[in-house]
């Protein structure tokens, strides 16, 4: 039995709900009879997700929100209060972007800032605005979508690694701060998930080619990741690592950190040399 049933009959707000993991989370919550506020910077995409939920007999609304703007995140929370019959009790900070393909020192400051504004500040703002509201509920939850990149630190992914590491650290901090309050915090840390992050991101050159090749071959469906994340929340798990390789990397890096860094660098050099 699960520790709780937060994902059933929830009153949820999801950022980045127009595609990928966010959309899969929204649709799965709809199947679990939850009320879903689907937010995305692309309102049309958010509305498509909400429409799918409604066509399946659920209740959902679309709200435009740029998570890099604190005022818009605050407005999203206020709008959710208007739309939902009771206060929000589940928040999923999912909106994110991918950047990769260049080493630190070669990655442009524009790419660093773009990634930080969305992947870092989006999670900070989401937690800052919603955590006090969730504290008022007897039972509530937060899922922050991080990544295995939050601890794997693969080469040529500096901005993405750094911002996802921050998302994981924020989740761990929040879990400690909210311990005993009835608010469950879960950090989702998948490896490859079949989404449009490559098409919508800034993964450049040979890294993009490799990323897409690996995604096609080994990527897990966003739907399966969403189910595992929500089930993990219901179990009260702080960490959800859907794939075996994520769990292997987690353990290996902690057991043999220096060896891990050396082997990762060697693999990167061999892969990139084979692509050229």
VEXDO-507951 format. One line per 5 residues: their letters; for each residue x, z, y of N, C-alpha, C. Coordinates in nm, 2 decimals, always signed. Layout:
residues N
a	X Z Y X Z Y X Z Y ~ ...
This chain:
residues 276
xxxxx	+0.08 +0.00 -0.12 +0.00 +0.00 +0.00 +0.09 +0.00 +0.12 ~ +0.04 -0.07 +0.23 +0.12 -0.07 +0.35 +0.09 +0.06 +0.43 ~ +0.19 +0.09 +0.51 +0.18 +0.22 +0.59 +0.06 +0.21 +0.69 ~ +0.03 +0.10 +0.74 -0.08 +0.08 +0.83 -0.13 -0.06 +0.82 ~ -0.23 -0.09 +0.90 -0.28 -0.23 +0.90 -0.29 -0.28 +1.04
xxxxx	-0.18 -0.27 +1.11 -0.17 -0.31 +1.25 -0.21 -0.46 +1.27 ~ -0.18 -0.54 +1.18 -0.20 -0.68 +1.19 -0.35 -0.72 +1.16 ~ -0.43 -0.63 +1.11 -0.57 -0.66 +1.08 -0.65 -0.61 +1.20 ~ -0.74 -0.70 +1.24 -0.83 -0.66 +1.35 -0.76 -0.61 +1.48 ~ -0.64 -0.67 +1.50 -0.56 -0.63 +1.62 -0.62 -0.70 +1.74
xxxxx	-0.57 -0.65 +1.85 -0.59 -0.71 +1.98 -0.46 -0.75 +2.04 ~ -0.42 -0.88 +2.01 -0.28 -0.92 +2.02 -0.25 -1.01 +2.14 ~ -0.13 -0.99 +2.19 -0.08 -1.09 +2.29 +0.05 -1.15 +2.23 ~ +0.06 -1.28 +2.23 +0.18 -1.35 +2.18 +0.24 -1.44 +2.29 ~ +0.37 -1.43 +2.31 +0.43 -1.52 +2.40 +0.49 -1.64 +2.32
xxxxx	+0.50 -1.75 +2.38 +0.55 -1.87 +2.31 +0.46 -1.91 +2.20 ~ +0.33 -1.89 +2.22 +0.23 -1.92 +2.11 +0.19 -2.06 +2.10 ~ +0.25 -2.15 +2.17 +0.21 -2.29 +2.17 +0.28 -2.37 +2.06 ~ +0.38 -2.31 +1.99 +0.45 -2.38 +1.89 +0.53 -2.29 +1.80 ~ +0.58 -2.34 +1.69 +0.68 -2.27 +1.61 +0.63 -2.13 +1.55
xxxxx	+0.72 -2.03 +1.55 +0.68 -1.90 +1.50 +0.57 -1.84 +1.58 ~ +0.56 -1.86 +1.71 +0.46 -1.80 +1.79 +0.32 -1.85 +1.75 ~ +0.31 -1.98 +1.73 +0.19 -2.04 +1.69 +0.15 -2.00 +1.55 ~ +0.25 -1.99 +1.46 +0.22 -1.95 +1.32 +0.17 -1.80 +1.32 ~ +0.23 -1.72 +1.41 +0.18 -1.58 +1.42 +0.04 -1.57 +1.47
xxxxx	+0.01 -1.65 +1.57 -0.13 -1.65 +1.62 -0.23 -1.69 +1.52 ~ -0.20 -1.80 +1.45 -0.29 -1.85 +1.35 -0.31 -1.75 +1.23 ~ -0.20 -1.68 +1.19 -0.21 -1.58 +1.09 -0.29 -1.46 +1.13 ~ -0.27 -1.42 +1.26 -0.35 -1.31 +1.31 -0.50 -1.35 +1.32 ~ -0.53 -1.47 +1.35 -0.66 -1.52 +1.35 -0.72 -1.50 +1.21
xxxxx	-0.65 -1.54 +1.11 -0.69 -1.52 +0.97 -0.71 -1.38 +0.93 ~ -0.65 -1.29 +1.00 -0.66 -1.15 +0.98 -0.76 -1.08 +1.07 ~ -0.85 -1.16 +1.12 -0.96 -1.12 +1.20 -0.92 -1.04 +1.33 ~ -0.80 -1.08 +1.38 -0.75 -1.03 +1.51 -0.80 -1.11 +1.63 ~ -0.81 -1.05 +1.74 -0.83 -1.12 +1.87 -0.70 -1.15 +1.93
xxxxx	-0.68 -1.28 +1.97 -0.55 -1.32 +2.00 -0.54 -1.39 +2.14 ~ -0.46 -1.33 +2.23 -0.43 -1.40 +2.35 -0.30 -1.48 +2.33 ~ -0.32 -1.61 +2.34 -0.21 -1.70 +2.31 -0.14 -1.74 +2.45 ~ -0.02 -1.70 +2.47 +0.04 -1.73 +2.60 +0.16 -1.83 +2.58 ~ +0.18 -1.91 +2.67 +0.29 -2.01 +2.66 +0.32 -2.06 +2.80
xxxxx	+0.44 -2.11 +2.83 +0.46 -2.17 +2.96 +0.39 -2.30 +2.97 ~ +0.36 -2.36 +2.85 +0.28 -2.49 +2.84 +0.14 -2.45 +2.81 ~ +0.05 -2.45 +2.91 -0.09 -2.40 +2.89 -0.16 -2.49 +2.79 ~ -0.14 -2.62 +2.79 -0.20 -2.71 +2.69 -0.17 -2.67 +2.55 ~ -0.04 -2.64 +2.53 +0.00 -2.60 +2.39 -0.07 -2.47 +2.35
xxxxx	-0.07 -2.38 +2.44 -0.14 -2.25 +2.41 -0.29 -2.27 +2.38 ~ -0.35 -2.36 +2.46 -0.49 -2.39 +2.43 -0.51 -2.45 +2.30 ~ -0.42 -2.54 +2.25 -0.43 -2.60 +2.12 -0.43 -2.49 +2.01 ~ -0.34 -2.40 +2.03 -0.34 -2.29 +1.93 -0.46 -2.21 +1.93 ~ -0.51 -2.17 +2.05 -0.63 -2.09 +2.06 -0.75 -2.17 +2.01
xxxxx	-0.75 -2.30 +2.03 -0.86 -2.38 +1.98 -0.87 -2.38 +1.82 ~ -0.75 -2.39 +1.76 -0.74 -2.38 +1.62 -0.80 -2.25 +1.56 ~ -0.77 -2.14 +1.63 -0.82 -2.01 +1.58 -0.97 -2.01 +1.60 ~ -1.02 -2.06 +1.71 -1.17 -2.06 +1.73 -1.24 -2.15 +1.63 ~ -1.18 -2.27 +1.60 -1.24 -2.36 +1.50 -1.25 -2.29 +1.36
xxxxx	-1.16 -2.20 +1.34 -1.16 -2.13 +1.21 -1.25 -2.01 +1.21 ~ -1.32 -1.99 +1.32 -1.41 -1.87 +1.33 -1.36 -1.75 +1.40 ~ -1.24 -1.76 +1.45 -1.18 -1.64 +1.52 -1.20 -1.65 +1.67 ~ -1.15 -1.55 +1.74 -1.16 -1.54 +1.88 -1.01 -1.55 +1.94 ~ -0.99 -1.64 +2.04 -0.86 -1.65 +2.10 -0.88 -1.71 +2.24
xxxxx	-0.78 -1.68 +2.32 -0.78 -1.73 +2.46 -0.64 -1.78 +2.49 ~ -0.63 -1.88 +2.58 -0.50 -1.93 +2.62 -0.47 -1.89 +2.76 ~ -0.34 -1.84 +2.79 -0.30 -1.80 +2.92 -0.16 -1.85 +2.94 ~ -0.14 -1.92 +3.06 -0.01 -1.97 +3.09 +0.08 -1.85 +3.13 ~ +0.21 -1.85 +3.09 +0.30 -1.74 +3.13 +0.44 -1.79 +3.11
xxxxx	+0.52 -1.78 +3.21 +0.67 -1.80 +3.21 +0.73 -1.66 +3.19 ~ +0.78 -1.63 +3.07 +0.83 -1.50 +3.04 +0.95 -1.46 +3.12 ~ +1.02 -1.56 +3.19 +1.13 -1.53 +3.27 +1.10 -1.47 +3.41 ~ +0.97 -1.46 +3.43 +0.91 -1.42 +3.56 +0.83 -1.29 +3.54 ~ +0.88 -1.18 +3.59 +0.82 -1.05 +3.57 +0.68 -1.05 +3.62
xxxxx	+0.65 -1.11 +3.73 +0.52 -1.11 +3.79 +0.42 -1.18 +3.70 ~ +0.46 -1.29 +3.63 +0.38 -1.36 +3.54 +0.35 -1.28 +3.41 ~ +0.45 -1.20 +3.37 +0.43 -1.11 +3.25 +0.33 -1.00 +3.28 ~ +0.34 -0.95 +3.40 +0.25 -0.85 +3.45 +0.10 -0.90 +3.46 ~ +0.10 -1.03 +3.51 -0.03 -1.09 +3.52 -0.09 -1.12 +3.38
xxxxx	-0.01 -1.15 +3.29 -0.05 -1.18 +3.15 -0.12 -1.05 +3.09 ~ -0.05 -0.94 +3.12 -0.11 -0.81 +3.07 -0.24 -0.78 +3.13 ~ -0.25 -0.80 +3.26 -0.38 -0.78 +3.33 -0.48 -0.87 +3.28 ~ -0.45 -1.00 +3.26 -0.55 -1.09 +3.21 -0.59 -1.05 +3.07 ~ -0.50 -1.00 +2.98 -0.54 -0.96 +2.85 -0.64 -0.84 +2.86
xxxxx	-0.62 -0.76 +2.95 -0.72 -0.65 +2.97 -0.86 -0.70 +3.01 ~ -0.86 -0.81 +3.08 -0.99 -0.87 +3.12 -1.06 -0.94 +3.00 ~ -0.98 -1.00 +2.92 -1.03 -1.08 +2.81 -1.07 -1.00 +2.69 ~ -0.99 -0.90 +2.66 -1.02 -0.82 +2.53 -1.12 -0.71 +2.56 ~ -1.20 -0.68 +2.45 -1.30 -0.57 +2.47 -1.23 -0.43 +2.47
xxxxx	-1.11 -0.42 +2.42 -1.04 -0.30 +2.42 -0.89 -0.33 +2.46 ~ -0.81 -0.23 +2.49 -0.68 -0.26 +2.53 -0.59 -0.32 +2.42 ~ -0.49 -0.39 +2.46 -0.40 -0.46 +2.37 -0.33 -0.35 +2.28 ~ -0.32 -0.38 +2.15 -0.25 -0.29 +2.06 -0.14 -0.36 +1.98 ~ -0.12 -0.49 +2.00 -0.01 -0.56 +1.94 +0.05 -0.66 +2.03
xxxxx	+0.18 -0.65 +2.05 +0.25 -0.75 +2.14 +0.36 -0.81 +2.06 ~ +0.37 -0.95 +2.07 +0.47 -1.02 +2.00 +0.55 -1.10 +2.11 ~ +0.67 -1.05 +2.13 +0.76 -1.12 +2.23 +0.84 -1.22 +2.15 ~ +0.78 -1.34 +2.15 +0.84 -1.45 +2.07 +0.90 -1.56 +2.15 ~ +0.86 -1.59 +2.27 +0.91 -1.70 +2.35 +1.07 -1.70 +2.35
xxxxx	+1.13 -1.81 +2.32 +1.27 -1.82 +2.32 +1.32 -1.97 +2.32 ~ +1.45 -1.98 +2.35 +1.51 -2.12 +2.35 +1.64 -2.11 +2.28 ~ +1.69 -2.23 +2.23 +1.81 -2.24 +2.17 +1.92 -2.31 +2.25 ~ +2.04 -2.26 +2.25 +2.15 -2.33 +2.32 +2.27 -2.32 +2.22 ~ +2.34 -2.43 +2.21 +2.46 -2.42 +2.12 +2.54 -2.55 +2.13
xxxxx	+2.65 -2.55 +2.06 +2.73 -2.67 +2.05 +2.86 -2.67 +2.13 ~ +2.88 -2.57 +2.22 +3.00 -2.56 +2.30 +3.05 -2.42 +2.29 ~ +3.18 -2.41 +2.30 +3.25 -2.28 +2.30 +3.23 -2.20 +2.43 ~ +3.25 -2.07 +2.42 +3.25 -1.99 +2.54 +3.37 -2.04 +2.63 ~ +3.34 -2.06 +2.76 +3.43 -2.12 +2.85 +3.40 -2.27 +2.87
xxxxx	+3.33 -2.33 +2.78 +3.29 -2.47 +2.79 +3.14 -2.48 +2.82 ~ +3.06 -2.38 +2.77 +2.92 -2.38 +2.79 +2.89 -2.36 +2.94 ~ +2.81 -2.44 +3.00 +2.78 -2.43 +3.14 +2.71 -2.30 +3.18 ~ +2.73 -2.26 +3.30 +2.66 -2.14 +3.35 +2.51 -2.16 +3.36 ~ +2.47 -2.29 +3.38 +2.33 -2.32 +3.39 +2.27 -2.29 +3.25
xxxxx	+2.34 -2.33 +3.14 +2.29 -2.30 +3.01 +2.28 -2.15 +2.98 ~ +2.39 -2.08 +3.02 +2.39 -1.93 +3.01 +2.27 -1.87 +3.08 ~ +2.25 -1.91 +3.20 +2.14 -1.85 +3.28 +2.00 -1.88 +3.23 ~ +1.99 -2.01 +3.18 +1.86 -2.05 +3.13 +1.83 -1.97 +3.00 ~ +1.92 -1.95 +2.92 +1.90 -1.88 +2.79 +1.88 -1.73 +2.82
xxxxx	+1.96 -1.67 +2.91 +1.94 -1.53 +2.94 +1.80 -1.50 +3.01 ~ +1.76 -1.59 +3.10 +1.63 -1.57 +3.17 +1.52 -1.57 +3.07 ~ +1.52 -1.65 +2.96 +1.41 -1.65 +2.87 +1.43 -1.56 +2.75 ~ +1.54 -1.57 +2.68 +1.56 -1.49 +2.56 +1.58 -1.34 +2.59 ~ +1.65 -1.31 +2.70 +1.68 -1.17 +2.73 +1.57 -1.11 +2.82
xxxxx	+1.55 -1.17 +2.94 +1.46 -1.11 +3.03 +1.31 -1.12 +2.98 ~ +1.28 -1.23 +2.90 +1.15 -1.24 +2.84 +1.12 -1.12 +2.76 ~ +1.21 -1.07 +2.67 +1.19 -0.95 +2.59 +1.19 -0.83 +2.67 ~ +1.28 -0.82 +2.77 +1.28 -0.70 +2.86 +1.15 -0.68 +2.93 ~ +1.11 -0.79 +2.99 +0.98 -0.79 +3.07 +0.86 -0.75 +2.98
xxxxx	+0.86 -0.82 +2.86 +0.75 -0.79 +2.77 +0.74 -0.65 +2.73 ~ +0.86 -0.59 +2.69 +0.86 -0.45 +2.66 +0.83 -0.35 +2.78 ~ +0.89 -0.39 +2.89 +0.87 -0.31 +3.01 +0.72 -0.30 +3.05 ~ +0.65 -0.41 +3.04 +0.52 -0.42 +3.09 +0.42 -0.36 +2.98 ~ +0.44 -0.39 +2.86 +0.35 -0.35 +2.76 +0.37 -0.22 +2.69
xxxxx	+0.50 -0.17 +2.68 +0.52 -0.05 +2.61 +0.44 +0.07 +2.66 ~ +0.44 +0.09 +2.79 +0.36 +0.20 +2.84 +0.21 +0.19 +2.80 ~ +0.16 +0.07 +2.80 +0.02 +0.05 +2.76 +0.00 +0.08 +2.61 ~ +0.09 +0.04 +2.53 +0.08 +0.06 +2.39 +0.09 +0.21 +2.36 ~ +0.17 +0.29 +2.43 +0.18 +0.43 +2.41 +0.04 +0.50 +2.42
xxxxx	-0.05 +0.44 +2.49 -0.18 +0.50 +2.51 -0.27 +0.48 +2.39 ~ -0.23 +0.40 +2.29 -0.31 +0.37 +2.17 -0.27 +0.47 +2.06 ~ -0.37 +0.50 +1.98 -0.33 +0.58 +1.86 -0.24 +0.51 +1.76 ~ -0.26 +0.38 +1.75 -0.18 +0.30 +1.66 -0.16 +0.16 +1.73 ~ -0.03 +0.12 +1.74 +0.00 +0.00 +1.81 +0.13 -0.06 +1.75
xxxxx	+0.17 -0.18 +1.79 +0.29 -0.24 +1.74 +0.35 -0.34 +1.84 ~ +0.48 -0.36 +1.83 +0.56 -0.46 +1.90 +0.64 -0.53 +1.80 ~ +0.64 -0.66 +1.80 +0.73 -0.74 +1.73 +0.82 -0.82 +1.83 ~ +0.95 -0.80 +1.82 +1.04 -0.88 +1.90 +1.11 -0.98 +1.81 ~ +1.10 -1.11 +1.85 +1.16 -1.21 +1.76 +1.30 -1.23 +1.80
xxxxx	+1.39 -1.18 +1.72 +1.53 -1.19 +1.74 +1.58 -1.31 +1.65 ~ +1.68 -1.29 +1.57 +1.73 -1.39 +1.49 +1.85 -1.33 +1.41 ~ +1.88 -1.40 +1.30 +2.01 -1.36 +1.23 +2.12 -1.37 +1.32 ~ +2.11 -1.46 +1.42 +2.21 -1.48 +1.52 +2.24 -1.35 +1.60 ~ +2.15 -1.26 +1.60 +2.17 -1.13 +1.67 +2.28 -1.05 +1.61
xxxxx	+2.32 -1.08 +1.48 +2.43 -1.01 +1.42 +2.53 -1.10 +1.35 ~ +2.50 -1.22 +1.33 +2.59 -1.31 +1.26 +2.70 -1.37 +1.35 ~ +2.67 -1.39 +1.48 +2.77 -1.44 +1.58 +2.84 -1.56 +1.53 ~ +2.76 -1.66 +1.50 +2.82 -1.79 +1.46 +2.89 -1.86 +1.57 ~ +3.00 -1.93 +1.55 +3.07 -2.00 +1.66 +2.98 -2.10 +1.73
xxxxx	+3.01 -2.13 +1.85 +2.95 -2.23 +1.94 +2.81 -2.20 +1.97 ~ +2.77 -2.07 +1.97 +2.63 -2.03 +2.00 +2.63 -1.91 +2.09 ~ +2.73 -1.90 +2.18 +2.75 -1.78 +2.26 +2.62 -1.73 +2.33 ~ +2.56 -1.81 +2.41 +2.44 -1.76 +2.48 +2.33 -1.72 +2.39 ~ +2.30 -1.80 +2.29 +2.20 -1.76 +2.19 +2.23 -1.63 +2.12
xxxxx	+2.35 -1.62 +2.07 +2.39 -1.50 +2.00 +2.38 -1.38 +2.08 ~ +2.43 -1.39 +2.21 +2.43 -1.27 +2.30 +2.29 -1.23 +2.33 ~ +2.20 -1.32 +2.36 +2.06 -1.28 +2.40 +1.98 -1.23 +2.28 ~ +2.01 -1.29 +2.16 +1.93 -1.24 +2.04 +1.99 -1.10 +2.00 ~ +2.12 -1.08 +2.02 +2.18 -0.95 +2.00 +2.11 -0.84 +2.09
xxxxx	+2.09 -0.88 +2.21 +2.02 -0.80 +2.31 +1.88 -0.77 +2.26 ~ +1.81 -0.87 +2.21 +1.67 -0.85 +2.17 +1.67 -0.75 +2.05 ~ +1.77 -0.75 +1.96 +1.78 -0.66 +1.85 +1.81 -0.52 +1.90 ~ +1.90 -0.51 +2.00 +1.93 -0.38 +2.05 +1.82 -0.31 +2.13 ~ +1.74 -0.40 +2.20 +1.62 -0.35 +2.27 +1.52 -0.29 +2.17
xxxxx	+1.50 -0.37 +2.06 +1.41 -0.32 +1.96 +1.45 -0.19 +1.90 ~ +1.58 -0.18 +1.87 +1.63 -0.05 +1.81 +1.61 +0.06 +1.91 ~ +1.64 +0.04 +2.03 +1.62 +0.14 +2.13 +1.48 +0.18 +2.15 ~ +1.39 +0.08 +2.15 +1.25 +0.11 +2.17 +1.19 +0.18 +2.05 ~ +1.24 +0.15 +1.93 +1.19 +0.22 +1.81 +1.22 +0.37 +1.81
xxxxx	+1.34 +0.40 +1.86 +1.38 +0.54 +1.88 +1.30 +0.61 +1.99 ~ +1.28 +0.54 +2.10 +1.20 +0.60 +2.21 +1.05 +0.62 +2.17 ~ +1.00 +0.53 +2.09 +0.86 +0.54 +2.05 +0.83 +0.61 +1.92 ~ +0.94 +0.66 +1.86 +0.92 +0.73 +1.73 +0.83 +0.85 +1.75 ~ +0.73 +0.86 +1.66 +0.63 +0.97 +1.67 +0.51 +0.95 +1.76
xxxxx	+0.51 +0.83 +1.82 +0.40 +0.80 +1.92 +0.29 +0.72 +1.85 ~ +0.31 +0.66 +1.73 +0.21 +0.58 +1.67 +0.24 +0.43 +1.70 ~ +0.35 +0.40 +1.77 +0.38 +0.26 +1.80 +0.49 +0.22 +1.71 ~ +0.47 +0.11 +1.63 +0.57 +0.06 +1.54 +0.64 -0.06 +1.61 ~ +0.77 -0.06 +1.60 +0.86 -0.16 +1.65 +0.92 -0.24 +1.54
xxxxx	+0.91 -0.37 +1.54 +0.97 -0.45 +1.44 +1.06 -0.56 +1.50 ~ +1.18 -0.58 +1.45 +1.26 -0.69 +1.50 +1.27 -0.80 +1.39 ~ +1.22 -0.92 +1.42 +1.22 -1.03 +1.32 +1.35 -1.10 +1.33 ~ +1.43 -1.11 +1.22 +1.56 -1.17 +1.22 +1.57 -1.28 +1.11 ~ +1.51 -1.39 +1.13 +1.52 -1.50 +1.03 +1.65 -1.58 +1.05
xxxxx	+1.68 -1.67 +0.96 +1.79 -1.77 +0.97 +1.72 -1.90 +1.01 ~ +1.72 -2.00 +0.93 +1.66 -2.13 +0.97 +1.51 -2.13 +0.94 ~ +1.44 -2.16 +1.05 +1.29 -2.17 +1.04 +1.25 -2.31 +1.10 ~ +1.16 -2.38 +1.03 +1.12 -2.51 +1.07 +1.03 -2.51 +1.19 ~ +1.10 -2.52 +1.31 +1.03 -2.52 +1.43 +1.08 -2.63 +1.52
xxxxx	+1.04 -2.64 +1.64 +1.09 -2.75 +1.73 +1.19 -2.69 +1.83 ~ +1.26 -2.58 +1.79 +1.36 -2.52 +1.88 +1.48 -2.62 +1.91 ~ +1.51 -2.70 +1.81 +1.62 -2.80 +1.84 +1.57 -2.90 +1.94 ~ +1.45 -2.95 +1.93 +1.40 -3.06 +2.02 +1.38 -3.00 +2.16 ~ +1.34 -2.87 +2.17 +1.31 -2.82 +2.30 +1.43 -2.74 +2.36
xxxxx	+1.54 -2.73 +2.28 +1.65 -2.65 +2.32 +1.76 -2.74 +2.38 ~ +1.88 -2.68 +2.39 +2.00 -2.74 +2.44 +2.12 -2.73 +2.34 ~ +2.09 -2.77 +2.21 +2.19 -2.77 +2.11 +2.26 -2.90 +2.11 ~ +2.38 -2.91 +2.14 +2.45 -3.03 +2.17 +2.54 -3.09 +2.07 ~ +2.55 -3.22 +2.07 +2.65 -3.29 +1.99 +2.64 -3.27 +1.84
xxxxx	+2.76 -3.25 +1.78 +2.77 -3.24 +1.63 +2.69 -3.12 +1.58 ~ +2.69 -3.01 +1.66 +2.61 -2.89 +1.62 +2.47 -2.92 +1.60 ~ +2.41 -3.00 +1.69 +2.27 -3.04 +1.68 +2.24 -3.12 +1.55 ~ +2.33 -3.21 +1.52 +2.32 -3.29 +1.40 +2.33 -3.20 +1.27 ~ +2.42 -3.10 +1.27 +2.43 -3.01 +1.16 +2.31 -2.92 +1.15
xxxxx	+2.27 -2.87 +1.27 +2.15 -2.78 +1.27 +2.03 -2.85 +1.21 ~ +2.00 -2.97 +1.25 +1.89 -3.04 +1.20 +1.90 -3.07 +1.05 ~ +2.02 -3.10 +1.00 +2.04 -3.13 +0.86 +2.02 -3.00 +0.78 ~ +2.07 -2.89 +0.82 +2.05 -2.77 +0.75 +1.90 -2.72 +0.76 ~ +1.84 -2.75 +0.87 +1.70 -2.71 +0.89 +1.61 -2.79 +0.79
xxxxx	+1.63 -2.92 +0.78 +1.56 -3.00 +0.68 +1.57 -2.95 +0.54 ~ +1.69 -2.91 +0.51 +1.72 -2.88 +0.37 +1.69 -2.73 +0.33 ~ +1.72 -2.64 +0.42 +1.70 -2.50 +0.39 +1.60 -2.42 +0.47 ~ +1.54 -2.48 +0.57 +1.45 -2.41 +0.66 +1.33 -2.36 +0.59 ~ +1.29 -2.24 +0.63 +1.17 -2.18 +0.58 +1.05 -2.21 +0.68
xxxxx	+0.93 -2.22 +0.63 +0.82 -2.26 +0.71 +0.79 -2.15 +0.81 ~ +0.75 -2.18 +0.93 +0.71 -2.08 +1.03 +0.59 -2.00 +0.98 ~ +0.50 -2.06 +0.90 +0.39 -1.99 +0.85 +0.43 -1.87 +0.75 ~ +0.53 -1.90 +0.67 +0.57 -1.79 +0.58 +0.65 -1.68 +0.65 ~ +0.73 -1.72 +0.75 +0.80 -1.62 +0.83 +0.70 -1.53 +0.91
xxxxx	+0.59 -1.59 +0.96 +0.49 -1.52 +1.03 +0.42 -1.42 +0.94 ~ +0.39 -1.46 +0.82 +0.32 -1.37 +0.72 +0.42 -1.25 +0.69 ~ +0.54 -1.28 +0.67 +0.64 -1.17 +0.63 +0.66 -1.08 +0.75 ~ +0.66 -1.13 +0.87 +0.68 -1.05 +0.99 +0.57 -0.95 +1.00 ~ +0.44 -1.00 +0.99 +0.33 -0.92 +1.01 +0.31 -0.82 +0.90
xxxxx	+0.34 -0.86 +0.78 +0.34 -0.76 +0.66 +0.45 -0.66 +0.68 ~ +0.57 -0.70 +0.74 +0.67 -0.60 +0.77 +0.63 -0.50 +0.87 ~ +0.56 -0.55 +0.97 +0.50 -0.45 +1.07 +0.41 -0.36 +1.01 ~ +0.32 -0.41 +0.92 +0.23 -0.32 +0.85 +0.29 -0.21 +0.77 ~ +0.41 -0.25 +0.71 +0.49 -0.15 +0.63 +0.57 -0.06 +0.72
xxxxx	+0.57 -0.08 +0.85 +0.65 +0.00 +0.93 +0.80 -0.03 +0.94 ~ +0.83 -0.15 +0.90 +0.97 -0.19 +0.90 +1.03 -0.22 +1.04 ~ +1.15 -0.17 +1.06 +1.22 -0.20 +1.19 +1.28 -0.34 +1.18 ~ +1.34 -0.37 +1.07 +1.40 -0.50 +1.05 +1.32 -0.58 +0.95 ~ +1.29 -0.71 +0.98 +1.24 -0.80 +0.89 +1.33 -0.92 +0.88
xxxxx	+1.39 -0.94 +0.77 +1.49 -1.05 +0.75 +1.43 -1.14 +0.63 ~ +1.35 -1.24 +0.67 +1.28 -1.31 +0.57 +1.36 -1.38 +0.46 ~ +1.48 -1.43 +0.49 +1.56 -1.50 +0.39 +1.67 -1.42 +0.33 ~ +1.71 -1.46 +0.21 +1.81 -1.39 +0.14 +1.94 -1.40 +0.21 ~ +1.97 -1.52 +0.27 +2.10 -1.53 +0.34 +2.11 -1.44 +0.46
xxxxx	+2.00 -1.41 +0.53 +2.01 -1.32 +0.64 +2.05 -1.18 +0.59 ~ +1.99 -1.14 +0.48 +2.03 -1.00 +0.43 +2.17 -1.00 +0.38 ~ +2.22 -1.11 +0.32 +2.36 -1.11 +0.27 +2.45 -1.11 +0.39 ~ +2.42 -1.18 +0.50 +2.51 -1.18 +0.62 +2.51 -1.04 +0.68 ~ +2.40 -0.97 +0.68 +2.38 -0.84 +0.74 +2.48 -0.74 +0.67
xxxxx	+2.48 -0.75 +0.53 +2.56 -0.66 +0.45 +2.71 -0.69 +0.46 ~ +2.74 -0.82 +0.45 +2.88 -0.87 +0.45 +2.95 -0.83 +0.58 ~ +2.88 -0.85 +0.69 +2.94 -0.83 +0.82 +2.98 -0.68 +0.83 ~ +2.89 -0.59 +0.78 +2.91 -0.45 +0.80 +3.02 -0.40 +0.70 ~ +3.03 -0.46 +0.58 +3.13 -0.42 +0.49 +3.27 -0.47 +0.52
xxxxx	+3.27 -0.60 +0.56 +3.40 -0.66 +0.59 +3.40 -0.74 +0.72 ~ +3.40 -0.67 +0.83 +3.38 -0.74 +0.96 +3.49 -0.83 +1.00 ~ +3.61 -0.80 +0.97 +3.73 -0.89 +1.01 +3.73 -1.01 +0.92 ~ +3.70 -0.99 +0.79 +3.70 -1.10 +0.70 +3.58 -1.19 +0.73 ~ +3.47 -1.13 +0.77 +3.36 -1.21 +0.80 +3.39 -1.31 +0.92
xxxxx	+3.45 -1.26 +1.02 +3.48 -1.34 +1.14 +3.58 -1.45 +1.11 ~ +3.68 -1.42 +1.02 +3.78 -1.52 +0.98 +3.71 -1.63 +0.90 ~ +3.63 -1.59 +0.81 +3.57 -1.69 +0.72 +3.47 -1.77 +0.80 ~ +3.39 -1.71 +0.89 +3.30 -1.79 +0.97 +3.37 -1.89 +1.05 ~ +3.49 -1.85 +1.11 +3.56 -1.95 +1.19 +3.62 -2.06 +1.10
xxxxx	+3.66 -2.03 +0.98 +3.72 -2.13 +0.89 +3.61 -2.23 +0.85 ~ +3.49 -2.18 +0.82 +3.38 -2.27 +0.78 +3.34 -2.36 +0.90 ~ +3.34 -2.30 +1.02 +3.31 -2.38 +1.14 +3.41 -2.49 +1.16 ~ +3.54 -2.47 +1.14 +3.64 -2.57 +1.16 +3.63 -2.68 +1.06 ~ +3.60 -2.64 +0.94 +3.59 -2.74 +0.83 +3.46 -2.83 +0.85
xxxxx	+3.35 -2.77 +0.89 +3.23 -2.84 +0.91 +3.24 -2.94 +1.02 ~ +3.30 -2.89 +1.13 +3.31 -2.98 +1.25 +3.41 -3.09 +1.23 ~ +3.51 -3.06 +1.15 +3.61 -3.17 +1.12 +3.55 -3.28 +1.03 ~ +3.46 -3.24 +0.94 +3.39 -3.33 +0.85 +3.29 -3.42 +0.93 ~ +3.24 -3.36 +1.04 +3.14 -3.44 +1.12 +3.21 -3.54 +1.21
x	+3.34 -3.52 +1.24 +3.40 -3.61 +1.33 +3.47 -3.73 +1.26
